[in-house]
Structure formats: structure tokens, C-alpha cells
Amino acid sequence: MAHFLIGSLITAAFILIILYVRKKRLQVAWWQWILTVLGFIYGIFVLEVIVSFLDEGASRAALVIGLSLGFIAFVWAVLLGRFVFTGKSRLKKNHTL
């Protein structure tokens, strides 16, 4: 059941990213989309590792590995949000100052 929830969550997040890009009319290059898809795949990997450790009854291992891998996923998501999915209006405002 957890695998279906992870799949649903990731699919919904990816659809929301696509809708956000269309709404803001952002120009995202092909290599930026590849980085985004790889980030989503890595996020799936992190969540599946946590679920598999919890299924085996190793809650401490799930916590330690989840925190270490999750930190990398969090940094990846922040960098994508900062450098790929920022609006053009923010960049123009910073350049005029």
C-alpha cells in the first residue's frame, strides 16, 4: 500500500511542477527537465529505502538512512527550485537594482 502512496505522491508532484511551469510560462531547457526527472527518481529511491527498512522492522536504520539520503534529496530540490524554477520577474528585479 505504501508503494501506491509513494507513486501517487510523486506523480501528483510532477504534474504540479508541469502546471506551475505552464502557468508561469517559464523557459525550462531539456537538461533542466532531465535534472528534475532524476531528482524525482532519487526521491522515489529515498522513500522506497525508508519503506523497505520499516517493512523489515529496522526503524533505526530507516531513520539514519532516511535522514542522510533525505538531506541530499532536500538540497537537490532546493537547488532545482532556486536555479531552474524561479520566475523571470525575480531575475529582472534583481538586475535593475
A tleap script that builds the chain and sets N, CA, C and O, in Angstrom:
source leaprc.protein.ff14SB
mol = sequence {
  NMET ALA HIE PHE LEU ILE GLY SER LEU ILE
  THR ALA ALA PHE ILE LEU ILE ILE LEU TYR
  VAL ARG LYS LYS ARG LEU GLN VAL ALA TRP
  TRP GLN TRP ILE LEU THR VAL LEU GLY PHE
  ILE TYR GLY ILE PHE VAL LEU GLU VAL ILE
  VAL SER PHE LEU ASP GLU GLY ALA SER ARG
  ALA ALA LEU VAL ILE GLY LEU SER LEU GLY
  PHE ILE ALA PHE VAL TRP ALA VAL LEU LEU
  GLY ARG PHE VAL PHE THR GLY LYS SER ARG
  LEU LYS LYS ASN HIE THR CLEU
}
set mol.1.N position { 0.819 -1.196 0.000 }
set mol.1.CA position { 0.000 0.000 0.000 }
set mol.1.C position { 0.863 1.261 0.000 }
set mol.1.O position { 0.523 2.258 -0.637 }
set mol.2.N position { 1.988 1.202 0.726 }
set mol.2.CA position { 2.867 2.363 0.796 }
set mol.2.C position { 3.459 2.688 -0.569 }
set mol.2.O position { 3.706 3.853 -0.879 }
set mol.3.N position { 3.686 1.666 -1.380 }
set mol.3.CA position { 4.263 1.882 -2.707 }
set mol.3.C position { 3.285 2.654 -3.605 }
set mol.3.O position { 3.698 3.507 -4.391 }
set mol.4.N position { 2.005 2.351 -3.483 }
set mol.4.CA position { 0.995 3.086 -4.247 }
set mol.4.C position { 0.920 4.541 -3.796 }
set mol.4.O position { 0.756 5.438 -4.623 }
set mol.5.N position { 1.038 4.780 -2.498 }
set mol.5.CA position { 1.007 6.148 -1.987 }
set mol.5.C position { 2.222 6.944 -2.462 }
set mol.5.O position { 2.104 8.118 -2.813 }
set mol.6.N position { 3.381 6.303 -2.472 }
set mol.6.CA position { 4.588 6.973 -2.959 }
set mol.6.C position { 4.438 7.309 -4.439 }
set mol.6.O position { 4.763 8.418 -4.863 }
set mol.7.N position { 3.954 6.367 -5.211 }
set mol.7.CA position { 3.745 6.615 -6.638 }
set mol.7.C position { 2.743 7.720 -6.888 }
set mol.7.O position { 2.950 8.564 -7.760 }
set mol.8.N position { 1.662 7.724 -6.134 }
set mol.8.CA position { 0.653 8.777 -6.286 }
set mol.8.C position { 1.207 10.142 -5.904 }
set mol.8.O position { 0.941 11.136 -6.580 }
set mol.9.N position { 1.970 10.190 -4.829 }
set mol.9.CA position { 2.553 11.444 -4.372 }
set mol.9.C position { 3.539 12.001 -5.394 }
set mol.9.O position { 3.507 13.193 -5.699 }
set mol.10.N position { 4.402 11.160 -5.916 }
set mol.10.CA position { 5.396 11.612 -6.888 }
set mol.10.C position { 4.726 12.045 -8.194 }
set mol.10.O position { 5.114 13.048 -8.793 }
set mol.11.N position { 3.727 11.290 -8.629 }
set mol.11.CA position { 3.013 11.653 -9.858 }
set mol.11.C position { 2.295 12.990 -9.700 }
set mol.11.O position { 2.343 13.832 -10.597 }
set mol.12.N position { 1.636 13.183 -8.575 }
set mol.12.CA position { 0.945 14.453 -8.327 }
set mol.12.C position { 1.933 15.613 -8.264 }
set mol.12.O position { 1.651 16.690 -8.788 }
set mol.13.N position { 3.080 15.408 -7.633 }
set mol.13.CA position { 4.085 16.469 -7.549 }
set mol.13.C position { 4.635 16.815 -8.929 }
set mol.13.O position { 4.850 17.990 -9.228 }
set mol.14.N position { 4.865 15.814 -9.770 }
set mol.14.CA position { 5.381 16.077 -11.110 }
set mol.14.C position { 4.352 16.817 -11.965 }
set mol.14.O position { 4.704 17.717 -12.728 }
set mol.15.N position { 3.093 16.440 -11.837 }
set mol.15.CA position { 2.037 17.147 -12.573 }
set mol.15.C position { 1.923 18.584 -12.089 }
set mol.15.O position { 1.713 19.490 -12.896 }
set mol.16.N position { 2.059 18.808 -10.787 }
set mol.16.CA position { 2.016 20.173 -10.259 }
set mol.16.C position { 3.188 21.006 -10.759 }
set mol.16.O position { 3.033 22.200 -11.018 }
set mol.17.N position { 4.354 20.392 -10.898 }
set mol.17.CA position { 5.514 21.106 -11.443 }
set mol.17.C position { 5.246 21.519 -12.889 }
set mol.17.O position { 5.543 22.646 -13.284 }
set mol.18.N position { 4.686 20.603 -13.675 }
set mol.18.CA position { 4.381 20.916 -15.075 }
set mol.18.C position { 3.349 22.034 -15.157 }
set mol.18.O position { 3.498 22.951 -15.965 }
set mol.19.N position { 2.309 21.974 -14.336 }
set mol.19.CA position { 1.293 23.034 -14.337 }
set mol.19.C position { 1.879 24.370 -13.899 }
set mol.19.O position { 1.500 25.412 -14.433 }
set mol.20.N position { 2.796 24.355 -12.937 }
set mol.20.CA position { 3.447 25.581 -12.477 }
set mol.20.C position { 4.278 26.208 -13.598 }
set mol.20.O position { 4.250 27.422 -13.800 }
set mol.21.N position { 5.016 25.367 -14.320 }
set mol.21.CA position { 5.838 25.873 -15.416 }
set mol.21.C position { 4.958 26.476 -16.505 }
set mol.21.O position { 5.293 27.523 -17.058 }
set mol.22.N position { 3.849 25.835 -16.817 }
set mol.22.CA position { 2.946 26.374 -17.843 }
set mol.22.C position { 2.281 27.663 -17.386 }
set mol.22.O position { 2.124 28.597 -18.172 }
set mol.23.N position { 1.885 27.717 -16.103 }
set mol.23.CA position { 1.198 28.900 -15.587 }
set mol.23.C position { 2.127 30.110 -15.567 }
set mol.23.O position { 1.725 31.213 -15.935 }
set mol.24.N position { 3.360 29.902 -15.139 }
set mol.24.CA position { 4.326 31.000 -15.060 }
set mol.24.C position { 5.041 31.252 -16.389 }
set mol.24.O position { 5.806 32.209 -16.515 }
set mol.25.N position { 4.789 30.390 -17.379 }
set mol.25.CA position { 5.407 30.486 -18.706 }
set mol.25.C position { 6.926 30.535 -18.620 }
set mol.25.O position { 7.577 31.380 -19.236 }
set mol.26.N position { 7.468 29.615 -17.845 }
set mol.26.CA position { 8.916 29.539 -17.672 }
set mol.26.C position { 9.550 28.799 -18.846 }
set mol.26.O position { 8.947 27.896 -19.425 }
set mol.27.N position { 10.747 29.187 -19.179 }
set mol.27.CA position { 11.508 28.512 -20.214 }
set mol.27.C position { 12.479 27.558 -19.525 }
set mol.27.O position { 13.494 27.984 -18.973 }
set mol.28.N position { 12.162 26.279 -19.562 }
set mol.28.CA position { 12.988 25.258 -18.929 }
set mol.28.C position { 13.659 24.462 -20.035 }
set mol.28.O position { 12.987 23.914 -20.909 }
set mol.29.N position { 14.979 24.398 -19.996 }
set mol.29.CA position { 15.739 23.689 -21.021 }
set mol.29.C position { 15.608 22.178 -20.828 }
set mol.29.O position { 15.168 21.709 -19.779 }
set mol.30.N position { 15.998 21.427 -21.860 }
set mol.30.CA position { 15.872 19.972 -21.815 }
set mol.30.C position { 16.741 19.378 -20.713 }
set mol.30.O position { 16.331 18.415 -20.065 }
set mol.31.N position { 17.932 19.930 -20.486 }
set mol.31.CA position { 18.802 19.365 -19.460 }
set mol.31.C position { 18.283 19.684 -18.061 }
set mol.31.O position { 18.562 18.948 -17.115 }
set mol.32.N position { 17.534 20.770 -17.924 }
set mol.32.CA position { 16.915 21.074 -16.641 }
set mol.32.C position { 15.770 20.104 -16.343 }
set mol.32.O position { 15.553 19.727 -15.191 }
set mol.33.N position { 15.036 19.701 -17.393 }
set mol.33.CA position { 13.999 18.687 -17.207 }
set mol.33.C position { 14.625 17.344 -16.822 }
set mol.33.O position { 14.072 16.608 -16.004 }
set mol.34.N position { 15.778 17.032 -17.413 }
set mol.34.CA position { 16.456 15.778 -17.050 }
set mol.34.C position { 16.874 15.809 -15.588 }
set mol.34.O position { 16.703 14.814 -14.883 }
set mol.35.N position { 17.424 16.934 -15.110 }
set mol.35.CA position { 17.778 17.059 -13.700 }
set mol.35.C position { 16.549 16.941 -12.798 }
set mol.35.O position { 16.617 16.361 -11.714 }
set mol.36.N position { 15.436 17.491 -13.253 }
set mol.36.CA position { 14.199 17.410 -12.476 }
set mol.36.C position { 13.699 15.968 -12.385 }
set mol.36.O position { 13.325 15.502 -11.308 }
set mol.37.N position { 13.693 15.271 -13.510 }
set mol.37.CA position { 13.243 13.872 -13.511 }
set mol.37.C position { 14.168 13.014 -12.665 }
set mol.37.O position { 13.700 12.150 -11.923 }
set mol.38.N position { 15.482 13.238 -12.764 }
set mol.38.CA position { 16.421 12.491 -11.924 }
set mol.38.C position { 16.201 12.790 -10.445 }
set mol.38.O position { 16.339 11.902 -9.603 }
set mol.39.N position { 15.860 14.028 -10.129 }
set mol.39.CA position { 15.537 14.374 -8.742 }
set mol.39.C position { 14.307 13.642 -8.239 }
set mol.39.O position { 14.272 13.186 -7.096 }
set mol.40.N position { 13.294 13.529 -9.093 }
set mol.40.CA position { 12.100 12.782 -8.708 }
set mol.40.C position { 12.411 11.292 -8.548 }
set mol.40.O position { 11.905 10.650 -7.628 }
set mol.41.N position { 13.233 10.747 -9.430 }
set mol.41.CA position { 13.618 9.338 -9.307 }
set mol.41.C position { 14.405 9.118 -8.022 }
set mol.41.O position { 14.205 8.116 -7.335 }
set mol.42.N position { 15.296 10.047 -7.693 }
set mol.42.CA position { 16.047 9.929 -6.439 }
set mol.42.C position { 15.106 10.035 -5.234 }
set mol.42.O position { 15.293 9.336 -4.238 }
set mol.43.N position { 14.106 10.901 -5.322 }
set mol.43.CA position { 13.125 10.998 -4.241 }
set mol.43.C position { 12.352 9.702 -4.053 }
set mol.43.O position { 12.079 9.293 -2.925 }
set mol.44.N position { 11.998 9.053 -5.166 }
set mol.44.CA position { 11.337 7.750 -5.086 }
set mol.44.C position { 12.260 6.740 -4.417 }
set mol.44.O position { 11.824 5.956 -3.575 }
set mol.45.N position { 13.537 6.761 -4.795 }
set mol.45.CA position { 14.508 5.851 -4.201 }
set mol.45.C position { 14.602 6.039 -2.696 }
set mol.45.O position { 14.609 5.061 -1.948 }
set mol.46.N position { 14.674 7.284 -2.245 }
set mol.46.CA position { 14.784 7.566 -0.811 }
set mol.46.C position { 13.556 7.042 -0.065 }
set mol.46.O position { 13.687 6.391 0.971 }
set mol.47.N position { 12.376 7.323 -0.589 }
set mol.47.CA position { 11.153 6.875 0.075 }
set mol.47.C position { 11.036 5.356 0.086 }
set mol.47.O position { 10.588 4.777 1.075 }
set mol.48.N position { 11.431 4.709 -0.999 }
set mol.48.CA position { 11.365 3.249 -1.051 }
set mol.48.C position { 12.373 2.600 -0.119 }
set mol.48.O position { 12.091 1.545 0.448 }
set mol.49.N position { 13.542 3.205 0.054 }
set mol.49.CA position { 14.518 2.680 1.007 }
set mol.49.C position { 13.967 2.761 2.423 }
set mol.49.O position { 14.110 1.820 3.204 }
set mol.50.N position { 13.343 3.875 2.752 }
set mol.50.CA position { 12.759 4.037 4.090 }
set mol.50.C position { 11.658 3.001 4.322 }
set mol.50.O position { 11.603 2.372 5.379 }
set mol.51.N position { 10.784 2.828 3.331 }
set mol.51.CA position { 9.688 1.862 3.466 }
set mol.51.C position { 10.225 0.440 3.590 }
set mol.51.O position { 9.701 -0.348 4.377 }
set mol.52.N position { 11.249 0.105 2.834 }
set mol.52.CA position { 11.787 -1.258 2.909 }
set mol.52.C position { 12.435 -1.530 4.261 }
set mol.52.O position { 12.299 -2.628 4.799 }
set mol.53.N position { 13.139 -0.545 4.816 }
set mol.53.CA position { 13.701 -0.733 6.156 }
set mol.53.C position { 12.604 -0.871 7.202 }
set mol.53.O position { 12.724 -1.679 8.123 }
set mol.54.N position { 11.537 -0.089 7.070 }
set mol.54.CA position { 10.437 -0.201 8.025 }
set mol.54.C position { 9.721 -1.544 7.896 }
set mol.54.O position { 9.274 -2.103 8.898 }
set mol.55.N position { 9.607 -2.065 6.679 }
set mol.55.CA position { 8.999 -3.382 6.484 }
set mol.55.C position { 9.811 -4.488 7.151 }
set mol.55.O position { 9.252 -5.476 7.625 }
set mol.56.N position { 11.126 -4.318 7.185 }
set mol.56.CA position { 11.992 -5.309 7.816 }
set mol.56.C position { 12.076 -5.130 9.321 }
set mol.56.O position { 12.672 -5.960 10.007 }
set mol.57.N position { 11.493 -4.067 9.844 }
set mol.57.CA position { 11.495 -3.841 11.279 }
set mol.57.C position { 12.722 -3.102 11.779 }
set mol.57.O position { 12.960 -3.059 12.986 }
set mol.58.N position { 13.495 -2.527 10.896 }
set mol.58.CA position { 14.702 -1.795 11.275 }
set mol.58.C position { 14.393 -0.302 11.287 }
set mol.58.O position { 14.724 0.424 10.349 }
set mol.59.N position { 13.759 0.136 12.355 }
set mol.59.CA position { 13.332 1.534 12.413 }
set mol.59.C position { 14.512 2.490 12.567 }
set mol.59.O position { 14.486 3.595 12.025 }
set mol.60.N position { 15.540 2.080 13.296 }
set mol.60.CA position { 16.720 2.948 13.434 }
set mol.60.C position { 17.448 3.106 12.106 }
set mol.60.O position { 17.914 4.193 11.764 }
set mol.61.N position { 17.538 2.019 11.370 }
set mol.61.CA position { 18.182 2.091 10.057 }
set mol.61.C position { 17.371 2.982 9.118 }
set mol.61.O position { 17.940 3.748 8.340 }
set mol.62.N position { 16.050 2.881 9.191 }
set mol.62.CA position { 15.194 3.740 8.364 }
set mol.62.C position { 15.401 5.208 8.717 }
set mol.62.O position { 15.411 6.066 7.834 }
set mol.63.N position { 15.564 5.494 9.986 }
set mol.63.CA position { 15.778 6.870 10.421 }
set mol.63.C position { 17.127 7.398 9.951 }
set mol.63.O position { 17.209 8.494 9.395 }
set mol.64.N position { 18.185 6.618 10.173 }
set mol.64.CA position { 19.533 7.078 9.818 }
set mol.64.C position { 19.683 7.220 8.306 }
set mol.64.O position { 20.134 8.257 7.820 }
set mol.65.N position { 19.310 6.192 7.570 }
set mol.65.CA position { 19.437 6.249 6.115 }
set mol.65.C position { 18.464 7.273 5.538 }
set mol.65.O position { 18.804 7.984 4.593 }
set mol.66.N position { 17.268 7.354 6.092 }
set mol.66.CA position { 16.295 8.339 5.622 }
set mol.66.C position { 16.778 9.764 5.808 }
set mol.66.O position { 16.579 10.606 4.932 }
set mol.67.N position { 17.412 10.045 6.938 }
set mol.67.CA position { 17.934 11.391 7.163 }
set mol.67.C position { 19.108 11.711 6.257 }
set mol.67.O position { 19.194 12.814 5.718 }
set mol.68.N position { 20.006 10.766 6.085 }
set mol.68.CA position { 21.183 11.049 5.260 }
set mol.68.C position { 20.812 11.164 3.780 }
set mol.68.O position { 21.247 12.100 3.110 }
set mol.69.N position { 20.027 10.239 3.269 }
set mol.69.CA position { 19.614 10.320 1.870 }
set mol.69.C position { 18.597 11.441 1.657 }
set mol.69.O position { 18.594 12.097 0.616 }
set mol.70.N position { 17.747 11.650 2.636 }
set mol.70.CA position { 16.745 12.702 2.541 }
set mol.70.C position { 17.356 14.090 2.524 }
set mol.70.O position { 16.821 14.995 1.883 }
set mol.71.N position { 18.469 14.270 3.221 }
set mol.71.CA position { 19.141 15.570 3.194 }
set mol.71.C position { 19.633 15.888 1.789 }
set mol.71.O position { 19.508 17.019 1.320 }
set mol.72.N position { 20.192 14.885 1.124 }
set mol.72.CA position { 20.659 15.086 -0.255 }
set mol.72.C position { 19.478 15.414 -1.167 }
set mol.72.O position { 19.577 16.297 -2.020 }
set mol.73.N position { 18.358 14.705 -0.990 }
set mol.73.CA position { 17.169 14.981 -1.795 }
set mol.73.C position { 16.635 16.385 -1.527 }
set mol.73.O position { 16.189 17.068 -2.449 }
set mol.74.N position { 16.680 16.814 -0.274 }
set mol.74.CA position { 16.215 18.155 0.079 }
set mol.74.C position { 17.088 19.226 -0.567 }
set mol.74.O position { 16.570 20.201 -1.112 }
set mol.75.N position { 18.398 19.054 -0.512 }
set mol.75.CA position { 19.308 20.018 -1.128 }
set mol.75.C position { 19.087 20.047 -2.633 }
set mol.75.O position { 19.088 21.118 -3.240 }
set mol.76.N position { 18.898 18.877 -3.241 }
set mol.76.CA position { 18.637 18.799 -4.675 }
set mol.76.C position { 17.369 19.582 -5.025 }
set mol.76.O position { 17.356 20.345 -5.991 }
set mol.77.N position { 16.310 19.396 -4.243 }
set mol.77.CA position { 15.042 20.077 -4.501 }
set mol.77.C position { 15.178 21.588 -4.330 }
set mol.77.O position { 14.608 22.349 -5.112 }
set mol.78.N position { 15.918 22.029 -3.329 }
set mol.78.CA position { 16.109 23.458 -3.117 }
set mol.78.C position { 16.893 24.069 -4.271 }
set mol.78.O position { 16.549 25.150 -4.748 }
set mol.79.N position { 17.943 23.387 -4.723 }
set mol.79.CA position { 18.725 23.904 -5.843 }
set mol.79.C position { 17.911 23.943 -7.137 }
set mol.79.O position { 18.032 24.884 -7.921 }
set mol.80.N position { 17.083 22.923 -7.358 }
set mol.80.CA position { 16.201 22.951 -8.537 }
set mol.80.C position { 15.222 24.114 -8.454 }
set mol.80.O position { 15.015 24.834 -9.431 }
set mol.81.N position { 14.630 24.289 -7.295 }
set mol.81.CA position { 13.688 25.387 -7.127 }
set mol.81.C position { 14.338 26.743 -7.278 }
set mol.81.O position { 13.728 27.676 -7.802 }
set mol.82.N position { 15.559 26.854 -6.828 }
set mol.82.CA position { 16.255 28.148 -6.869 }
set mol.82.C position { 16.763 28.489 -8.259 }
set mol.82.O position { 16.628 29.629 -8.706 }
set mol.83.N position { 17.346 27.514 -8.950 }
set mol.83.CA position { 18.008 27.821 -10.207 }
set mol.83.C position { 17.225 27.443 -11.461 }
set mol.83.O position { 17.500 27.975 -12.537 }
set mol.84.N position { 16.263 26.542 -11.347 }
set mol.84.CA position { 15.519 26.110 -12.529 }
set mol.84.C position { 14.128 26.717 -12.555 }
set mol.84.O position { 13.698 27.220 -13.593 }
set mol.85.N position { 13.422 26.684 -11.446 }
set mol.85.CA position { 12.017 27.067 -11.440 }
set mol.85.C position { 11.760 28.435 -10.836 }
set mol.85.O position { 10.676 28.680 -10.307 }
set mol.86.N position { 12.729 29.328 -10.904 }
set mol.86.CA position { 12.472 30.699 -10.468 }
set mol.86.C position { 11.834 31.464 -11.605 }
set mol.86.O position { 12.122 31.219 -12.777 }
set mol.87.N position { 10.981 32.374 -11.255 }
set mol.87.CA position { 10.306 33.175 -12.276 }
set mol.87.C position { 11.235 34.207 -12.884 }
set mol.87.O position { 12.203 34.636 -12.255 }
set mol.88.N position { 10.940 34.595 -14.088 }
set mol.88.CA position { 11.743 35.601 -14.778 }
set mol.88.C position { 11.617 36.967 -14.116 }
set mol.88.O position { 12.537 37.781 -14.201 }
set mol.89.N position { 10.492 37.226 -13.460 }
set mol.89.CA position { 10.293 38.535 -12.861 }
set mol.89.C position { 11.265 38.761 -11.710 }
set mol.89.O position { 11.710 39.891 -11.505 }
set mol.90.N position { 11.606 37.728 -10.956 }
set mol.90.CA position { 12.571 37.873 -9.886 }
set mol.90.C position { 13.948 38.237 -10.432 }
set mol.90.O position { 14.644 39.082 -9.869 }
set mol.91.N position { 14.324 37.608 -11.507 }
set mol.91.CA position { 15.631 37.886 -12.091 }
set mol.91.C position { 15.707 39.320 -12.620 }
set mol.91.O position { 16.732 39.986 -12.472 }
set mol.92.N position { 14.637 39.786 -13.227 }
set mol.92.CA position { 14.633 41.147 -13.739 }
set mol.92.C position { 14.693 42.164 -12.618 }
set mol.92.O position { 15.368 43.185 -12.753 }
set mol.93.N position { 14.008 41.916 -11.522 }
set mol.93.CA position { 14.029 42.829 -10.392 }
set mol.93.C position { 15.429 42.921 -9.797 }
set mol.93.O position { 15.876 44.008 -9.434 }
set mol.94.N position { 16.117 41.800 -9.696 }
set mol.94.CA position { 17.463 41.819 -9.114 }
set mol.94.C position { 18.464 42.523 -10.024 }
set mol.94.O position { 19.413 43.138 -9.537 }
set mol.95.N position { 18.268 42.443 -11.317 }
set mol.95.CA position { 19.204 43.077 -12.240 }
set mol.95.C position { 19.005 44.591 -12.320 }
set mol.95.O position { 19.928 45.312 -12.700 }
set mol.96.N position { 17.830 45.075 -11.973 }
set mol.96.CA position { 17.590 46.511 -12.058 }
set mol.96.C position { 18.082 47.234 -10.818 }
set mol.96.O position { 18.183 48.461 -10.827 }
set mol.97.N position { 18.385 46.524 -9.772 }
set mol.97.CA position { 18.841 47.196 -8.544 }
set mol.97.C position { 20.242 47.602 -8.644 }
set mol.97.O position { 20.786 48.179 -7.703 }
savepdb mol mol.pdb
quit
